């Protein structure tokens, strides 16, 4: 179990979306990682919003990697 704590974290990841680019952020141990990915998907905006950690968020759905 101790070895697993070295490689895995209970922290959640963060994703930012701007135009057609996705920025992914995650922490592994004491290191922060991020990468950008260009995407061409059709997002469906759902009439639902919520404030999360001070950010105004809107709910969307998209099909990506055989997932909805």
C-alpha positions as CSV (number, residue, x, y, z in Angstrom):
1,X,0.0,0.0,0.0
2,X,2.8,2.4,0.8
3,X,4.4,1.9,-2.6
4,X,1.0,2.7,-4.3
5,X,0.9,6.1,-2.4
6,X,4.2,6.9,-4.1
7,X,2.7,6.7,-7.6
8,X,-1.0,7.5,-7.1
9,X,-2.8,10.5,-5.6
10,X,-6.3,11.0,-4.4
11,X,-6.3,14.5,-5.8
12,X,-8.6,15.1,-8.7
13,X,-7.4,16.4,-12.1
14,X,-8.4,19.7,-13.7
15,X,-9.3,20.3,-17.3
16,X,-9.7,23.7,-19.1
17,X,-11.3,24.1,-22.5
18,X,-10.6,27.0,-24.8
19,X,-11.9,27.1,-28.3
20,X,-10.7,23.7,-29.7
21,X,-7.9,23.0,-27.2
22,X,-8.1,21.0,-24.0
23,X,-5.5,21.7,-21.2
24,X,-5.2,18.8,-18.7
25,X,-3.5,19.3,-15.3
26,X,-2.7,16.6,-12.7
27,X,-0.3,16.1,-9.8
28,X,1.8,13.0,-9.2
29,X,3.8,13.0,-6.0
30,X,5.5,16.3,-5.8
31,X,5.4,17.0,-9.5
32,X,2.7,18.9,-11.5
33,X,2.0,17.7,-15.0
34,X,0.0,19.2,-17.8
35,X,-0.6,18.7,-21.5
36,X,-2.6,20.3,-24.3
37,X,-4.7,18.4,-26.8
38,X,-6.5,19.7,-29.9
39,X,-10.0,18.4,-30.2
40,X,-12.7,18.7,-32.8
41,X,-15.8,17.6,-31.0
42,X,-19.4,18.9,-30.9
43,X,-20.2,19.9,-27.4
44,X,-23.8,19.9,-26.4
45,X,-24.6,22.6,-23.8
46,X,-27.0,21.5,-21.1
47,X,-29.2,24.1,-19.4
48,X,-27.5,23.6,-16.0
49,X,-24.9,25.7,-14.2
50,X,-23.0,25.5,-10.9
51,X,-20.2,27.4,-9.1
52,X,-17.3,25.2,-8.3
53,X,-14.4,26.6,-6.2
54,X,-15.4,30.1,-7.3
55,X,-15.6,29.2,-11.0
56,X,-18.9,29.6,-12.9
57,X,-19.4,26.3,-14.7
58,X,-21.9,25.1,-17.3
59,X,-22.7,21.5,-17.9
60,X,-22.0,20.0,-21.4
61,X,-21.9,16.6,-22.9
62,X,-19.6,15.3,-25.6
63,X,-18.6,11.9,-27.1
64,X,-14.9,11.3,-26.8
65,X,-12.8,8.1,-26.8
66,X,-16.0,5.9,-27.0
67,X,-17.3,7.7,-23.9
68,X,-20.1,10.2,-23.3
